Amino acid sequence: PSSHAQPHSEAHMASIEAVLAGLDPPLKHLCEMHGDTLHLTLTDPSVPATVKREVAKHEYKDTVSFQLVVLYAINEIRRKGSHAPLEVIPVIDPLQMQ
């Protein structure tokens, strides 16, 4: 079985907290595990606007899939009035979700 993991890139992964806090305006987040499903909530307290995602294990274990889930959630919160920028975000380490 081949692995898609690239060990040299893991050192460059950011925590979801660092990624969301680095946006202008910053977004708050809440990550909760319910079985194998990650419940991700993004909030822009300045609007206020909130979006929620239920992320399956295969999505949060794959860094590219998880990155897309976060980008889609940011896009949705923008449609609700947030001014968080829709930009390329760094790869998020799914193990640093707290």
N, C-alpha and C positions, 0 to 999 in steps of 0.2 A: 504494500500500500504506500502510495506516495503522499507526502505531506505538503500542504500549501503554505505552511508556516515558514517565515523567513526569520531565523533567529537574530540576524544582524539588525533587522528593522524594529524588533521589539523594544530596544532601548529608546527609540524615538517616539513611542506611543505615548499619548497624553491621557490623563484621567478625564472622564466626562466632566467633572467639576471644573478642571482647568480650562477645558474647551468652552463651556458655557459661561464661565465667569469672565473669559477673555472677550466675549462679544460686547458690543456697545449699542444698546444697553445690555447688561448681563442678564442671563436667564437663570432662574432657580430651577432645581431639579429634585425629584424624589425617585429613588429606585427601590422597589420592593420585589422580593422573590415570592411567588406563590407556586409551589411545586417546582416544575422546570420552566415556568413562564416568568419573565421579567416584566413587571409593571413599571413603565417609565412615565413620569409626569413632568412636563416642562411648564413653567409659569413665568410670565412677565408681569411683575407686580406693578409696574408703572401704567399698565393699560386698564385694568387687569385682564389678562387672558391666560387660559390654561389649555393644554392639549395632553392627551393621554395615548399611550401605545402599549399594547400587549405584545411582547417580543418573545418568540419561540426560541428554544435552546439553540437550534441550528442557526438562527439569525444572530444571536448575541455571541456565539462562539466563532463566527466568521467576521473578522474585523471590517471587511468591506460592506457586508450586509448591514452590520450594526451602524456603520457610518452613514449609510443611505437612510436607515430608519430615523436617525437623528436629524439628518438634513430635511427629510420629508416633514418631520414634526416641526422643525424651525419654519419651514415654508407655510405650514398650516397656521402656526401662531402669528405669522406675519399677516395672513389673511384676516385674522381676528383683531388686527390693529397694532401689533407689536412692530417696533422699528429695528428689531434684531436683524443684523445683516445676513443675507443669504449668500454665503461665500464658501469657498473650499475650506473645510475644517481638517485639522490633523487627524490621523488615524487614532481612534479611541481604543484604549486597552480595556476590553470587556471585563477584565478581572479587577479593575479599579473603578467600579461603578458606584461605590458608596460615597 
